[in-house]
Amino acid sequence: MRDAFAKALIHAAVADERVVLLTGDHGYSLFDEFRRACPRQYINAGVAEQNMVGVAAGLAKAGLRPVVYGLSAFVAVRVLEQIKLDVCYEQLPVVFVGDGAGVVYSTLGASHQCTEDIAVLRALPHMVLLSPADAWEMTACFELTLMADGPAYIRIGKSDLGNIHTCRPNFCCGELVRLREGRGPLAWIATGSMVQTALRLARGWPGSSVWSAPCLKPLHEESIVDISRRHQAIITLEEHSIHGGLGSAVAEIATSHAPTWICRIGIPDRFSRACGSYPYLLAEHGLDDEAIARKVHAFVDRLTGHALREPHRMTVPEYA
């Protein structure tokens, strides 16, 4: 996804000289081609992310289209106050790109893992939140941000999980992308790195529909209501805290318009206990395939006699 972002950024900057990239001393190799193609539109703000957001706000007020890139733990959480007051309060068209969201920086510990960015940014007025699942969604999301008349944040998680789509999906800001049609009891709604997982596990539940949520704010109420009415329960998957992310947004809409059973699966309310590989951290937080399958089975078991019939036992694919 990072390569797709870099290519889309170059295309946008060549076509529109108002597009300016700011980075906090990150992504040199990622942006080598950008610096060659658009050297006057590149600003390395150094390890000073809070100041960088203020600079981006000033550039936006001058009529430019700043794109601010950094790790999601820094360009989102560390600079929250600057995003709130310098950008959102002024409703300025600044695009924030947070790379390494979730626990992908597994060996670097809690300072570099970011499982709360969507939660803290959802509460900011005027902010659009995007969470692409693959390179195709990344390109589409970036194009949407450049058409917006206010601030936007793109969340990039694990970037080398492979493509979900075979071509660029067409969706408007707020829409879900249907990946698999189904009329069975379960619907799966996932975002970012968890979309691949949802597609794998949903095979074990006949009739399951699978949806990608590349846009987390706004989130079309009509789509959630329709899914709630066509299925008996919804499973949400995200590499983010179970508080304040996709699962919370879906539950908020469903409880207000079409109450249904919802199983929210994400990072539990705690920090990582230890450092290790990315698969290790997913397993520690219960986001590997086997752990998710167990949670879904336990959820359905609790609903037996209430909402769902007992499904057949799932064959869980081995985690790769």
Wavefront OBJ file of the C-alpha trace (Angstrom):
o trace
v 0.000 0.000 0.000
v 2.858 2.408 0.679
v 4.086 2.066 -2.899
v 0.553 2.706 -4.164
v 0.393 5.803 -1.979
v 3.750 7.052 -3.265
v 2.674 6.574 -6.899
v -0.680 8.273 -6.338
v 1.086 11.142 -4.583
v 3.495 11.664 -7.479
v 0.632 11.588 -9.971
v -1.284 14.176 -7.944
v 1.737 16.443 -7.396
v 2.741 16.420 -11.079
v -0.826 17.268 -12.078
v -1.264 19.956 -9.403
v 1.694 21.951 -8.103
v -0.340 22.928 -5.039
v 0.160 19.396 -3.648
v 3.011 19.534 -1.132
v 4.440 16.616 0.866
v 5.615 17.122 4.451
v 7.336 14.353 6.363
v 8.906 14.167 9.800
v 12.214 12.634 8.757
v 10.516 9.463 7.451
v 10.294 7.572 4.202
v 13.435 8.584 2.335
v 13.491 5.580 -0.002
v 9.708 5.692 -0.269
v 9.833 9.275 -1.534
v 13.035 9.198 -3.631
v 11.030 9.257 -6.853
v 8.796 12.021 -5.521
v 11.807 14.184 -4.684
v 13.202 13.671 -8.171
v 9.880 14.465 -9.858
v 8.728 17.313 -7.579
v 11.698 18.607 -5.545
v 10.069 21.986 -4.838
v 7.007 20.245 -3.377
v 8.870 18.225 -0.731
v 9.465 19.439 2.837
v 11.338 17.404 5.449
v 10.166 19.011 8.686
v 12.517 16.901 10.803
v 11.632 15.165 14.045
v 9.153 17.912 14.943
v 5.740 16.537 14.074
v 3.743 19.092 16.062
v 5.466 21.948 14.274
v 4.980 20.121 10.964
v 1.195 20.155 11.401
v 1.297 23.889 12.057
v 3.341 24.402 8.891
v 0.838 22.286 6.934
v -2.018 24.393 8.283
v -0.267 27.563 7.152
v 0.346 26.131 3.689
v -3.309 25.130 3.416
v -4.422 28.639 4.386
v -2.163 29.932 1.594
v -4.027 27.798 -0.953
v -1.783 24.722 -1.132
v -2.832 21.076 -0.596
v -0.474 19.675 2.059
v -0.037 15.927 2.577
v 1.502 15.106 5.979
v 3.152 11.674 6.261
v 4.481 9.891 9.329
v 4.031 6.897 11.587
v 0.470 6.668 12.881
v 1.714 6.778 16.478
v 3.161 10.214 15.702
v 0.997 11.678 12.920
v -2.285 11.246 14.681
v -1.721 10.647 18.373
v 1.337 12.796 19.166
v -0.026 15.753 17.173
v -3.672 15.431 18.189
v -3.938 18.932 19.656
v -2.410 20.525 16.547
v -4.714 18.545 14.265
v -7.687 19.619 16.377
v -6.933 23.343 16.632
v -4.717 24.177 13.646
v -6.506 22.064 11.044
v -9.945 20.780 12.061
v -11.067 23.975 13.790
v -10.165 25.905 10.622
v -11.588 23.110 8.413
v -8.452 23.135 6.274
v -7.824 20.633 3.436
v -4.836 18.842 4.949
v -4.320 15.124 4.274
v -2.701 13.112 7.073
v -1.203 9.701 6.299
v -0.396 7.488 9.283
v 1.764 4.507 8.385
v 2.326 1.425 10.540
v -1.077 1.489 12.238
v -2.046 -1.308 14.601
v 0.721 -3.528 15.988
v 2.785 -3.965 12.822
v 5.758 -2.231 14.499
v 5.663 -5.132 16.871
v 9.301 -5.178 17.963
v 9.388 -1.451 18.783
v 6.906 -1.585 21.642
v 3.977 0.563 22.707
v 5.630 3.845 21.651
v 5.401 2.823 17.985
v 2.280 0.634 18.039
v -0.901 2.580 17.368
v -4.262 1.060 18.235
v -6.147 4.228 19.166
v -5.772 6.602 16.200
v -9.290 6.097 14.815
v -10.819 6.466 18.273
v -9.171 9.803 19.006
v -9.720 11.247 15.525
v -13.360 10.161 15.204
v -14.334 12.738 17.800
v -12.820 15.654 15.873
v -15.346 17.640 13.790
v -14.830 17.797 10.009
v -12.292 14.930 9.985
v -12.691 12.206 7.330
v -11.152 8.827 8.282
v -10.034 6.263 5.713
v -8.616 2.780 6.246
v -7.769 1.003 2.959
v -7.361 -2.768 2.794
v -5.035 -3.001 -0.206
v -3.227 -0.987 -2.871
v -6.381 -0.510 -4.958
v -8.325 0.881 -2.017
v -5.312 3.011 -1.087
v -5.330 4.698 -4.494
v -9.073 5.282 -4.326
v -8.876 6.646 -0.766
v -6.087 9.067 -1.622
v -8.044 10.399 -4.576
v -11.029 10.949 -2.275
v -8.923 12.971 0.169
v -7.752 15.326 -2.566
v -11.364 15.996 -3.531
v -12.378 16.781 0.051
v -12.748 20.380 1.177
v -11.583 19.615 4.717
v -9.111 17.462 6.667
v -8.700 13.728 6.116
v -6.659 10.913 7.657
v -5.547 7.741 5.874
v -4.612 4.805 8.087
v -2.062 2.359 6.661
v -1.570 -0.926 8.493
v 0.370 -3.992 7.395
v 1.172 -3.124 3.778
v 2.276 -6.415 2.195
v -0.710 -8.692 2.774
v -1.656 -8.829 -0.908
v -4.512 -7.340 -2.860
v -8.198 -7.803 -2.113
v -9.334 -6.359 -5.429
v -8.262 -6.950 -9.019
v -9.015 -3.382 -10.071
v -9.781 -0.025 -8.481
v -13.102 -0.255 -6.593
v -15.609 2.524 -7.095
v -16.980 3.877 -3.845
v -17.940 7.243 -2.466
v -16.764 8.538 0.874
v -18.660 6.640 3.548
v -19.646 3.618 1.475
v -18.827 0.014 2.267
v -17.369 -2.205 -0.464
v -19.096 -5.573 -0.862
v -16.575 -8.358 -1.381
v -18.891 -11.356 -1.095
v -22.663 -11.558 -1.415
v -24.570 -13.653 1.061
v -27.924 -14.074 2.775
v -26.850 -16.306 5.634
v -27.024 -15.437 9.328
v -23.638 -13.684 9.521
v -22.261 -10.558 7.896
v -18.582 -9.687 8.248
v -17.460 -6.053 8.151
v -13.705 -5.520 8.315
v -11.253 -2.722 7.685
v -7.596 -2.419 6.787
v -5.400 -5.435 7.480
v -8.322 -7.483 8.828
v -10.205 -7.654 5.521
v -8.048 -10.562 4.321
v -8.800 -12.371 7.583
v -12.536 -11.806 7.207
v -12.502 -13.264 3.700
v -10.656 -16.372 4.887
v -12.791 -17.072 7.926
v -16.135 -16.274 6.307
v -15.683 -19.307 4.039
v -16.535 -21.477 7.030
v -19.969 -19.859 7.421
v -22.247 -20.595 4.446
v -24.082 -17.576 3.142
v -21.866 -15.036 4.907
v -21.514 -11.665 3.262
v -18.180 -9.861 3.546
v -17.713 -6.113 3.395
v -14.648 -3.895 3.443
v -14.948 -0.560 5.251
v -12.347 1.725 3.629
v -14.103 4.760 5.097
v -14.739 4.878 8.843
v -15.987 8.453 9.068
v -18.393 9.218 7.601
v -19.949 5.753 7.581
v -23.170 5.471 5.607
v -25.991 4.659 7.970
v -28.121 3.194 5.172
v -25.555 0.503 4.407
v -25.240 -0.595 8.040
v -29.005 -0.599 8.492
v -29.478 -2.698 5.356
v -26.850 -5.238 6.478
v -28.430 -5.370 9.939
v -31.814 -6.183 8.456
v -30.571 -8.791 5.961
v -28.481 -10.745 8.472
v -29.050 -11.917 12.016
v -25.659 -10.836 13.353
v -22.625 -8.788 12.335
v -18.962 -9.570 12.990
v -16.641 -6.550 12.894
v -12.877 -6.998 12.560
v -10.200 -4.337 13.019
v -6.562 -4.069 14.046
v -7.518 -1.283 16.425
v -8.871 -1.008 19.937
v -12.352 -2.421 20.406
v -13.191 1.011 21.817
v -13.940 3.823 19.398
v -13.168 2.143 16.074
v -15.110 0.327 13.374
v -17.007 -1.918 15.771
v -18.117 1.050 17.856
v -19.239 2.988 14.768
v -21.283 0.032 13.473
v -22.851 -0.546 16.895
v -23.763 3.127 17.262
v -25.625 3.098 13.959
v -27.284 -0.283 14.473
v -28.570 0.461 17.959
v -30.139 3.696 16.746
v -31.786 2.384 13.575
v -31.793 -1.424 13.290
v -30.755 -3.177 16.517
v -28.984 -6.463 15.880
v -26.385 -8.761 17.448
v -22.849 -7.438 16.925
v -19.571 -9.167 17.767
v -16.788 -6.566 17.925
v -13.349 -8.107 17.474
v -10.245 -5.954 17.829
v -7.387 -5.126 20.178
v -8.443 -5.628 23.819
v -8.251 -2.775 26.312
v -4.552 -3.149 27.145
v -1.042 -2.618 25.815
v 1.095 -5.362 24.321
v 2.700 -7.439 27.069
v 5.865 -8.216 25.118
v 7.665 -7.411 21.887
v 7.899 -9.918 19.082
v 7.030 -10.583 15.478
v 3.869 -9.258 13.872
v 2.173 -12.701 13.871
v 3.132 -13.088 17.535
v 1.502 -9.762 18.480
v -1.647 -10.628 16.522
v -1.877 -13.899 18.447
v -1.220 -12.174 21.772
v -4.122 -9.810 21.127
v -6.423 -12.545 19.829
v -6.389 -11.427 16.190
v -4.920 -14.547 14.603
v -7.279 -16.773 12.614
v -7.761 -19.435 15.277
v -8.486 -16.948 18.053
v -10.982 -15.042 15.924
v -12.714 -18.277 14.917
v -13.051 -19.231 18.592
v -14.538 -15.834 19.419
v -17.073 -16.090 16.608
v -18.081 -19.614 17.659
v -18.456 -18.500 21.282
v -20.526 -15.533 20.157
v -22.836 -17.723 18.078
v -23.095 -20.292 20.882
v -24.319 -17.583 23.232
v -26.977 -16.621 20.712
v -28.233 -20.134 20.057
v -31.908 -20.126 20.808
v -32.014 -16.355 20.610
v -30.930 -15.247 17.162
v -28.937 -17.888 15.283
v -29.108 -21.564 14.624
v -26.058 -23.631 15.458
v -23.699 -23.421 12.454
v -21.510 -26.233 11.217
v -18.053 -26.362 12.715
v -15.602 -24.140 10.905
v -12.426 -25.502 9.365
v -9.903 -22.905 10.426
v -7.186 -22.244 7.824
v -3.649 -22.341 9.168
v -2.283 -18.876 9.868
v 0.416 -17.928 7.378
l 1 2 3 4 5 6 7 8 9 10 11 12 13 14 15 16 17 18 19 20 21 22 23 24 25 26 27 28 29 30 31 32 33 34 35 36 37 38 39 40 41 42 43 44 45 46 47 48 49 50 51 52 53 54 55 56 57 58 59 60 61 62 63 64 65 66 67 68 69 70 71 72 73 74 75 76 77 78 79 80 81 82 83 84 85 86 87 88 89 90 91 92 93 94 95 96 97 98 99 100 101 102 103 104 105 106 107 108 109 110 111 112 113 114 115 116 117 118 119 120 121 122 123 124 125 126 127 128 129 130 131 132 133 134 135 136 137 138 139 140 141 142 143 144 145 146 147 148 149 150 151 152 153 154 155 156 157 158 159 160 161 162 163 164 165 166 167 168 169 170 171 172 173 174 175 176 177 178 179 180 181 182 183 184 185 186 187 188 189 190 191 192 193 194 195 196 197 198 199 200 201 202 203 204 205 206 207 208 209 210 211 212 213 214 215 216 217 218 219 220 221 222 223 224 225 226 227 228 229 230 231 232 233 234 235 236 237 238 239 240 241 242 243 244 245 246 247 248 249 250 251 252 253 254 255 256 257 258 259 260 261 262 263 264 265 266 267 268 269 270 271 272 273 274 275 276 277 278 279 280 281 282 283 284 285 286 287 288 289 290 291 292 293 294 295 296 297 298 299 300 301 302 303 304 305 306 307 308 309 310 311 312 313 314 315 316 317 318 319 320
